[in-house]
C-alpha cells in the first residue's frame, strides 16, 4: 500500500512539473509549440535558427524550412508556424524562396499552409481560405 502511494505521489509530481514547464517558445513573435520543439530536437533539426534565418530573408533557409518533413500533429504545428512566418516575410519573398521546388514538393507546402490556416490562431486572416489569405502563393503552388 505504501509503495502504491509513493508511485502515485511521484507520478503526480512528475506530471505537475511537466505541465508547468510545457510552454511554447516564442521566436520572432512566433509561438513554437512544445511538441514541435521536442520533435525537432530529437531529430537534430535546429528549428529556431532555421526559422530565424528564413525570417531574415535567407531564401535557402526559407526553402529548407518549408520542406521539412513532418507527420501527424507535428505537421500541423509546423504549418501554423509556417503561416506566421509567411505573414512576416510576405508572399513575394516566400515565393522567391520556394520558386525552384517540384510539383510534388508544392503539394507538401500546400498541405502545411492549409493545415496552418485551418488550425492556427491567426485571427487577422478571418476565414482560413488559402486562396483569400495568400492568393499569390496559392496561384504559384497550383500553377495558375
Secondary structure, 3 states (H helix, E strand, C coil): CHHHHHHHHHHHHHHHHHHHHCCCEEECCEEECHHHHHHHHHCCCCHHHHHHHHHCCCHHHHHHHHCCCCCHHHHHHHHHHHHHHHHHHCHHHHHHHHCCCCHHHHHHHHHHHHHHHHHCCCHHHCCCCHHHHCHHHHHHHCCC
